[in-house]
Amino acid sequence: MNSRRPKQISRSGRPEEADGSARVMSSGPASGYSSGMTEVVIYTDGACSGNPGRGGWGAVLRWNGTQKELHGGEPLTTNNRMELMAAIQALEALNRPSRVTLHTDSKYLLDGITKWSAGWQRNGWLTSAKKPVKNEDLWRRLIAALDGHEVSWQWVRGHAGDEGNEQADALARLGAEEAGSAVRSGG
């Protein structure tokens, strides 16, 4: 007897779990060959002081008892760009095809990659209102970073005590602080 929750189909036609999470599989050579893939758990977060303003991103990657922390920032950016950068940097840091569970507290990131991106690509990177997609450069980079990986996207409530999310948030705030320090010091 299968005790897994039933899958639903999202608007994009992708399987979606009852909790709203979704799985995005790449079209790269590694898709469909998941046996032997490294299992990686990733937590990402973005932060911005002012929107736009000084921003940072953070990511925590965990696999086989190993943990890697990444962070960075920009002196003038938006929170949505930092949320995207956190996921991009985490996925780009993977050096082999992996089965990834990526946790984010950003509905913009989650919905963008699991519900909207296929339509944007079909429509020449225009929204349903026929306006250019915001942050197209980063959405394209994120889609490219998915290649070769099987990624399951999981939403977590921000600032609700989830240890991985709190760690990614602290790294994002550090990235924003360092981006501000670089501006003040002229670097």
VMD Tcl script that draws the C-alpha trace (Angstrom):
set ca {
  {0.00 0.00 0.00}
  {1.39 3.37 -1.01}
  {1.25 5.91 1.83}
  {2.56 8.83 -0.25}
  {0.30 11.81 -0.68}
  {-1.48 11.89 -4.03}
  {0.04 14.05 -6.74}
  {-1.94 16.76 -8.45}
  {-1.20 18.33 -11.79}
  {-0.29 22.01 -11.66}
  {-1.38 24.56 -14.26}
  {1.90 23.95 -16.06}
  {1.10 20.25 -16.39}
  {3.83 19.29 -13.95}
  {3.10 16.87 -11.10}
  {2.37 18.73 -7.90}
  {2.15 17.36 -4.37}
  {-0.91 18.07 -2.24}
  {1.17 20.58 -0.20}
  {1.85 22.71 -3.29}
  {5.43 21.58 -3.80}
  {6.44 20.54 -7.29}
  {9.11 18.56 -9.05}
  {10.96 19.94 -12.05}
  {13.05 17.49 -13.99}
  {15.71 18.69 -16.37}
  {15.80 17.75 -20.00}
  {19.54 17.19 -19.82}
  {21.31 13.90 -20.36}
  {21.05 12.93 -16.72}
  {17.26 13.13 -16.52}
  {15.66 9.75 -16.27}
  {18.86 8.23 -14.88}
  {18.26 9.02 -11.24}
  {19.82 5.86 -9.81}
  {23.25 6.71 -8.48}
  {22.55 10.44 -8.41}
  {23.80 12.30 -5.36}
  {20.98 13.32 -3.01}
  {21.34 17.00 -2.07}
  {19.15 19.09 0.24}
  {19.35 22.83 -0.37}
  {17.92 25.74 1.62}
  {17.96 29.17 -0.04}
  {16.97 32.68 0.96}
  {17.30 36.25 -0.22}
  {17.32 39.46 1.80}
  {17.10 43.11 0.91}
  {17.44 46.28 2.97}
  {15.13 48.53 1.01}
  {13.52 47.18 -2.15}
  {15.44 48.08 -4.19}
  {18.40 48.40 -1.90}
  {21.39 46.54 -0.53}
  {20.71 42.81 -0.88}
  {22.13 39.40 -0.17}
  {21.51 35.75 -0.87}
  {22.37 32.64 1.10}
  {22.31 28.91 0.47}
  {22.97 25.82 2.55}
  {23.77 22.58 0.68}
  {23.78 19.23 2.46}
  {24.79 15.85 1.05}
  {26.33 12.64 2.42}
  {26.97 14.18 5.85}
  {28.65 17.24 4.32}
  {27.42 20.83 4.50}
  {28.46 23.78 2.35}
  {27.39 27.39 2.93}
  {27.32 30.02 0.19}
  {26.46 33.70 0.31}
  {26.89 36.89 -1.66}
  {25.25 40.21 -2.28}
  {24.82 43.30 -4.40}
  {24.77 46.97 -3.39}
  {21.57 47.80 -5.32}
  {19.10 45.02 -6.07}
  {15.67 43.64 -5.19}
  {14.56 40.87 -2.87}
  {13.24 38.81 -5.78}
  {16.60 38.97 -7.56}
  {18.33 37.79 -4.40}
  {15.87 34.88 -4.00}
  {16.67 33.85 -7.57}
  {20.42 34.25 -7.06}
  {20.37 32.00 -4.00}
  {18.84 29.13 -6.00}
  {21.07 29.78 -9.02}
  {24.29 29.85 -7.00}
  {23.32 26.70 -5.10}
  {22.51 24.74 -8.25}
  {25.57 26.05 -10.11}
  {27.74 24.85 -7.20}
  {26.74 21.22 -7.88}
  {29.49 19.47 -9.80}
  {27.62 16.30 -10.80}
  {24.04 15.37 -11.69}
  {22.05 15.35 -8.47}
  {18.62 14.66 -7.07}
  {17.88 17.91 -5.24}
  {15.26 18.93 -2.73}
  {15.38 22.72 -2.73}
  {13.63 24.56 0.11}
  {12.62 28.20 -0.35}
  {10.38 30.63 1.49}
  {9.83 32.61 -1.73}
  {6.50 32.05 -3.48}
  {7.88 34.17 -6.34}
  {10.72 31.71 -6.89}
  {8.57 28.61 -6.34}
  {5.68 29.70 -8.55}
  {7.97 31.19 -11.17}
  {9.89 27.97 -11.74}
  {7.04 25.48 -11.26}
  {4.06 27.33 -12.75}
  {5.01 30.31 -14.88}
  {8.38 29.71 -16.58}
  {7.13 27.25 -19.21}
  {4.52 29.80 -20.35}
  {7.04 32.62 -20.35}
  {9.34 30.61 -22.57}
  {6.47 29.66 -24.91}
  {5.43 33.33 -25.11}
  {8.90 34.66 -25.90}
  {9.54 35.78 -22.31}
  {6.35 37.80 -22.10}
  {3.82 37.53 -19.27}
  {0.18 36.66 -19.91}
  {-0.39 40.44 -19.97}
  {2.15 40.63 -22.85}
  {4.70 42.53 -20.73}
  {8.37 41.54 -20.49}
  {9.12 39.10 -17.67}
  {10.93 40.80 -14.81}
  {14.35 39.33 -14.03}
  {14.41 37.40 -17.31}
  {18.21 37.19 -17.16}
  {18.08 35.34 -13.85}
  {15.14 33.11 -14.82}
  {17.11 32.00 -17.89}
  {20.17 31.34 -15.73}
  {18.11 29.36 -13.21}
  {16.59 27.20 -15.95}
  {20.07 26.51 -17.33}
  {21.30 25.60 -13.82}
  {18.58 22.92 -13.58}
  {20.11 21.00 -16.49}
  {21.29 17.56 -15.44}
  {19.50 17.62 -12.09}
  {16.19 16.33 -10.79}
  {14.84 19.09 -8.56}
  {11.92 18.94 -6.15}
  {10.89 22.42 -4.98}
  {9.57 22.74 -1.42}
  {8.05 25.85 0.12}
  {8.82 26.58 3.78}
  {7.36 29.37 5.88}
  {10.06 32.00 6.47}
  {11.06 32.97 9.99}
  {9.09 30.07 11.46}
  {11.95 28.17 13.09}
  {12.94 25.87 10.20}
  {16.65 25.38 10.96}
  {17.80 25.23 7.31}
  {15.75 28.27 6.34}
  {17.02 30.24 9.33}
  {20.61 29.36 8.39}
  {20.06 30.46 4.77}
  {18.43 33.68 6.03}
  {21.46 34.46 8.23}
  {23.76 33.90 5.24}
  {21.60 36.18 3.06}
  {21.74 38.93 5.70}
  {25.52 38.48 5.87}
  {25.72 38.82 2.09}
  {23.69 42.04 2.23}
  {25.87 43.41 5.04}
  {29.05 42.63 3.11}
  {27.60 44.24 -0.05}
  {26.97 47.39 2.01}
  {30.49 47.30 3.45}
  {31.98 47.07 -0.04}
  {30.05 50.18 -1.08}
  {31.11 52.14 2.00}
  {34.75 51.15 1.57}
  {34.70 51.86 -2.16}
  {35.27 48.17 -3.07}
}
mol new
graphics top color blue
foreach p $ca { graphics top sphere $p radius 0.5 }
foreach p [lrange $ca 0 end-1] q [lrange $ca 1 end] { graphics top cylinder $p $q radius 0.2 }
display resetview
